Structures are given as structure tokens and as C-alpha cells.
């Protein structure tokens, strides 16, 4: 470089080389103050084993801050919203049999979901199947895992399933937690399919009808929302009522 003319020297702005990618989702970000063992101290911020998730959370939210505005009002006065996912109990047993032998299925499922969370060792030690956590924005998030029976999907009879339920007053946090759970489920189903696991004999036509009904209702939601933007106050009341009915139908599909 000493021999190169100054007008051809490289710019002194540095070079960015992405070496790896680390995805942080809601299940990793949840914190559980109620599970903290007594007389424990948080690791020093300058320690050599700094938790990357903790670093990420500190950049998102100031310590001690609380949700403000509509989010805090919703948490105080409205019941929590709920989202749930149901998955075959047989599929979960096959996927979790190696690392969770002898553990109740609901407890093993919660441990698997929180495997990348700092509190997983306490969850495992206490054999929990439900847990109350705190999201990065300060909203409470409740995870509940329980076994249920699905009666309408298989001609041979009820299918044993595991329901993973997410409760929170924050719709945004429910969506984030739901997305994290679905991502883990998709990975698990793909891995089990590669190992030759087969799904139960389902009523495919029934499932297709549920999907078709879902798509129809979603189209109606879009139409109603578009109509609300153009109607006057008198007409928008009836449209809003119908929109609420459609949302309730979607919730129970």
C-alpha cells in the first residue's frame, strides 16, 4: 500500500463479513422471576460468559421499564387473549423419547420448548407443565401444556394430542410466542418425517373443509375492513359488529 497512489487506496470504512446467524425468538426471551432460586446473583455484565439473549434484551428495553399507553390499559382491564396449537401426542413421544425418558409428556414438551431458555434447568427440576413468564416489553405470558383428545379428525376414533396454549394481554407477544412454537413444531415434524414416522389416518376431506372455511372467513374479514375505511359512522357500526362475529368464528375453527 505504501507504493500505491493515494487515489487508489481502499476506503477506511472497514469490511463486514457475516460469520454466522443467531435467531432470537420469544421462547428464548421470556424471563421467569418467580422461578429464580433465592439468594442468587445475576452474572456480571463484564463476565466472560455473557448471555447473548440477555444482551439482546437489554438493547430492546431499559431495566425496570413497564409497558405504557394502550398496552398497559389492556393488561389492566381486559382478560388475556389466548392462542393454542395442538399436535399429535404420538409424534411428540417419538420426537422426545431420547432426551426425556420417564418424564410426563406435558412436562417434556415444555422443557423442549424452553430448551434454549436460561430457566430450562429449573423447569426440568420442578417438572412443570405450565409457567408464567415476562416478555421483553414487560407483559405477562402464560404457557400451558396439557393432553387433550381430538374427536373429529380420525375415523378410527379420538386422537390423543398435546395442546400448547399461550395466554397474554399483549396480542403482539402472543403472536411472537405462537410463531416461536410453530417454528419448533415445523422443525420437529420435518425431522420425524425424514425418519419415516407416519401421521394418523385423518379425515382429509374434513380438514380440507376446515381450511376452505378458514379462507372464506379471511376473505370476508378483508372485505369488511376495507368497507370500514369508506363507510360513514352510522353504517360502520353494523360492519364492525359483523367483523367481530367473523373474528369469533375464526377463533373457534
Secondary structure, DSSP 8 states (H G I E B T S, - for coil): -TTS-GGGS--TT------------HHHH-B-GGG--TT-----TTSTT--HHHHHHHHHS-TT----THHHHHHHHS--EEEEEEEEHHHHHHHHTTT-TTS-HHHHHHHHHTTTSTTHHHHHHHT-SEEEEE-TTS-EEEEEEEEEEE-SS-TTS-EEEEEEEEEES-HHHHHHHHHHHHHHHHHHHHHHHHTT-------HHHHHHHHHHHHHHHHHHHHHHHHHTTS-HHHHHHHHHHHHHHHHHHHT-
